[in-house]
Amino acid sequence: MSQITPEVVAQHGLSEDEYSRVLNALGREPNLVELGIFSVMWSEHCSYKSSRLHLKKLPTEAPWVICGPGENAGVIDIGDGQAAIFKMESHNHPSYIEPYQGAATGVGGILRDVFTMGARPVANANALRFGRPDHPKMKHLVQGVVAGIGGYGNCVGVPTVCGETNFDPAYDGNILVNAMTVGVADADKIFYSAATGLGNPIVYVGSKTGRDGIHGATMASADFEEDAEAKRPTVQVGDPFTEKLLIEACLELMATDAIVAIQDMGAAGLTSSSVEMATNGKAGIRLDMDKVPCREEGMTPYEMMLSESQERMLMVLKPGKEAMAEAIFRKWELDFAVIGEVTDTGHMVLEFGGEVVCDIPLGPLAADAPLYDRPYLSMEDYTAWAGVTPLTDRPDTSDPGADLLKLIASPALASRNWISEQYDSQVGADTLQTGGDAGVVRVHGTRKALAISTDCTPRYVFADPYEGGKQAIAEAYRNLCAVGARPLAVTNCLNFANPQRPEIMAQLVHALRGMGKACQYLDFPIVSGNVSLYNESKATGGGSAILPTPAIGGVGLIDDYAQMMTMPFKAAGEAIYLVAPDAWSTPDPDRSHLGKSLWLKEIHGRDEGRAPPVDLTLEKAAGRIVRELIAEGLVSAVHDISDGGLAVALAEMAMASGIGAEVEKQGDYTAAQWWFGEDQGRYVVTVPDTHAFNAALAKGTENDETAAVGFTRIGTTGGDSLLGVAVTDLKAAHRRFFAEWMES
């Protein structure tokens, strides 16, 4: 009797049509091992079957891009024969089920993606989304995720230098944990995953294989049901100390000429790593499953191939290099085993106990995985579905200071120090800045520095996926410019709900259009990324989809870190300027965006209006001008304006420095529009020498693009208050939320 019943096929996440394709590819019925391999390789998590069609439209090339999407991570040239290698990935479902290990292994996995390519990791970042703080499970989830990120990153010795944390009821039943790593390598020593060379040995290194994480990729490609807790065995268990050993052993071997190809065992473990290596090298692969190091008794080939045990790598070595490589890994107290060889058959063949237990043609398994052009709503139909209407009844404020105090005390804007203090941001002694617009790390032994930022405003993306997609890219661009970095490239983590719903697919498609438009115009290509779909849960009762969350990780370069800019006010008596589109100096009720603003939501309990539009011409011009002002030493502090508007940006600069400011509303805007509108493309800068500053601006207006950017003097630094509120009171309110929540 056949092992493969319709129930077994369904349990493996394959549709009837997909199973028919399996039968066609094999010309016969699969056995259980083969079915398991098809199920993980054709899962949404591994094959991107709902998104590949649209991802291909993103701009991925630039003169400084060495390697774009398709490898373990993206690679960009940062000069002097060096490259930055980086990527962002999700570990959402595992972190909801088991927050500590889910988050920890998310960090471990993204670290491996980077050092697999020959880079030493130099910085970690993250983007976290949680549900309502008063949700009965949320404090436990926040504590576990933060402890997991800190526990793994701190132990492995890579600083966490930036991140973002949002709260919204849409994440009650499906939190998001996106982890990013940046590494540095020699540009002529990048390692890729293409397995080549007939007969070359295939080597397994790292930890032993266990039963943890089996079906992790399949679990990550489905909605949560009410029994989410029962999925705990699908969550991997990490060991950061082993990861540290693995980093050092791999980098030591990479300094030799032994490696032909190397691949991390990430999602789908030994299956995906071996399939991707063979497919990229247009080769075949034969594995002897009896030689796979296992830590549990009686493991079957099915379990070995689908396990997602952590801290494991697969390599193809040059013939005769096995003994040297083994000596290195044994020195670092890691497992090493030759488990197979490269073939020319174009098939994946697995042997166990002297029998062939799997024989799959690699073409259908990888390159010919299902590709869906799923239906999606037009922007017009989506707007109607989402119930997005213009904000016509615009409230005002009679006490901006009181509103500011309430805003910065809210979970949306409260200090994240409780989180960041659990991360070691200084290990490695190259961290130059945390807590500002971007994290900055020195490129060891040079004057260069890398700036890193993670950004997305999900409420904007929900209201208008196209403008929200543009805004996510533009904000990352602004944050890098604000520290004086030249933005170079983007990685992303595209978190959406069920793509089989046309309204959700509309969010993905239109957000990608907006992202692509922004990346193209800003010369800010996407070089790596991850797609995480089916982020919705029935566990909250009735089914809830997350807000569309295309998290962006931006990387930029500072040529000389002596010119790095920071956010805090530096001294009393300096002029404060608002950098904004020149047209902003003329009040326009449709321009100053209170719709979808945090002020409207937190102060008035209203969630109305459309996302603020992004003018890419002005974004590019403003970013260039700000970078030039920084390079010429004409500004002493810079901060971009985002959530909460101008008042919150000023408050963050004041709280970071302890210095207050005297500022005044300009023009005919209402107080709410002026202080809390969330218009895009704006910065606050402080100026020690206004004469030199104005002379530089006068010279710059000869450029048409520059002329479109306006500079309005709005006040002066000094004193101990802002908008009538003492800076000490602002700081106390800012710190209150996490302190009280975690002690309750």
Stockholm file with secondary structure:
# STOCKHOLM 1.0

chainA/1-744         MSQITPEVVAQHGLSEDEYSRVLNALGREPNLVELGIFSVMWSEHCSYKSSRLHLKKLPTEAPWVICGPGENAGVIDIGDGQAAIFKMESHNHPSYIEPYQGAATGVGGILRDVFTMGARPVANANALRFGRPDHPKMKHLVQGVVAGIGGYGNCVGVPTVCGETNFDPAYDGNILVNAMTVGVADADKIFYSAATGLGNPIVYVGSKTGRDGIHGATMASADFEEDAEAKRPTVQVGDPFTEKLLIEACLELMATDAIVAIQDMGAAGLTSSSVEMATNGKAGIRLDMDKVPCREEGMTPYEMMLSESQERMLMVLKPGKEAMAEAIFRKWELDFAVIGEVTDTGHMVLEFGGEVVCDIPLGPLAADAPLYDRPYLSMEDYTAWAGVTPLTDRPDTSDPGADLLKLIASPALASRNWISEQYDSQVGADTLQTGGDAGVVRVHGTRKALAISTDCTPRYVFADPYEGGKQAIAEAYRNLCAVGARPLAVTNCLNFANPQRPEIMAQLVHALRGMGKACQYLDFPIVSGNVSLYNESKATGGGSAILPTPAIGGVGLIDDYAQMMTMPFKAAGEAIYLVAPDAWSTPDPDRSHLGKSLWLKEIHGRDEGRAPPVDLTLEKAAGRIVRELIAEGLVSAVHDISDGGLAVALAEMAMASGIGAEVEKQGDYTAAQWWFGEDQGRYVVTVPDTHAFNAALAKGTENDETAAVGFTRIGTTGGDSLLGVAVTDLKAAHRRFFAEWMES
#=GR chainA/1-744 SS CCSCCHHHHHHTTCCHHHHHHHHHHHTSCCCHHHHHHHHHHTSHHHHCTTTHHHHTTSCCCCTTEEECTTSSSEEEEEETTEEEEEEEEECHHHHHHSHHHHHHHHHHHHHHHHHTTTCEEEEEEEEEEECCTTSTTHHHHHHHHHHHHHHHHHHHTCCEEEEEEEECGGGTTSCEEEEEEEEEEETTCCCCCCCCSTTCEEEEEESCBCSTTTTHHHHTTSCBCTTGGGGGGGSCCCCHHHHHHHHHHHHHHHTTTCEEEEEECCTTHHHHHHHHHHHHTTCEEEEEGGGSCBSSTTCCHHHHHHCCCSSEEEEEECTTCHHHHHHHHHHTTCEEEEEEEEESSSEEEEEETTEEEEEEEHHHHTTTCCCCCCCCCCHHHHHHHHTCCCCCSCCCCSCHHHHHHHHHHSTTTSCCHHHHTTSCCCTTSCEEECSSSSEEEECTTSSCEEEEEEECCHHHHHHCHHHHHHHHHHHHHHHHHHTTCEEEEEEEEEECSCTTSHHHHHHHHHHHHHHHHHHHHTTCCEEEEEEECCCEESTTSSCEECCCEEEEEEEEEESCGGGCCCSSCCSTTCEEEEEEEGGGGSCCTTTSCCTTCHHHHHHHCCCCSCCCCCCHHHHHHHHHHHHHHHHTTCCSEEEECCTTHHHHHHHHHHHHHTCCEEECCCTTCCHHHHHHCCCSSCEEEEESCHHHHHHHHHHHTTSHHHHTEEEEEEEEECSSEETTEEHHHHHHHHHHHHHHHHHC
#=GC SS_cons         CCSCCHHHHHHTTCCHHHHHHHHHHHTSCCCHHHHHHHHHHTSHHHHCTTTHHHHTTSCCCCTTEEECTTSSSEEEEEETTEEEEEEEEECHHHHHHSHHHHHHHHHHHHHHHHHTTTCEEEEEEEEEEECCTTSTTHHHHHHHHHHHHHHHHHHHTCCEEEEEEEECGGGTTSCEEEEEEEEEEETTCCCCCCCCSTTCEEEEEESCBCSTTTTHHHHTTSCBCTTGGGGGGGSCCCCHHHHHHHHHHHHHHHTTTCEEEEEECCTTHHHHHHHHHHHHTTCEEEEEGGGSCBSSTTCCHHHHHHCCCSSEEEEEECTTCHHHHHHHHHHTTCEEEEEEEEESSSEEEEEETTEEEEEEEHHHHTTTCCCCCCCCCCHHHHHHHHTCCCCCSCCCCSCHHHHHHHHHHSTTTSCCHHHHTTSCCCTTSCEEECSSSSEEEECTTSSCEEEEEEECCHHHHHHCHHHHHHHHHHHHHHHHHHTTCEEEEEEEEEECSCTTSHHHHHHHHHHHHHHHHHHHHTTCCEEEEEEECCCEESTTSSCEECCCEEEEEEEEEESCGGGCCCSSCCSTTCEEEEEEEGGGGSCCTTTSCCTTCHHHHHHHCCCCSCCCCCCHHHHHHHHHHHHHHHHTTCCSEEEECCTTHHHHHHHHHHHHHTCCEEECCCTTCCHHHHHHCCCSSCEEEEESCHHHHHHHHHHHTTSHHHHTEEEEEEEEECSSEETTEEHHHHHHHHHHHHHHHHHC
//
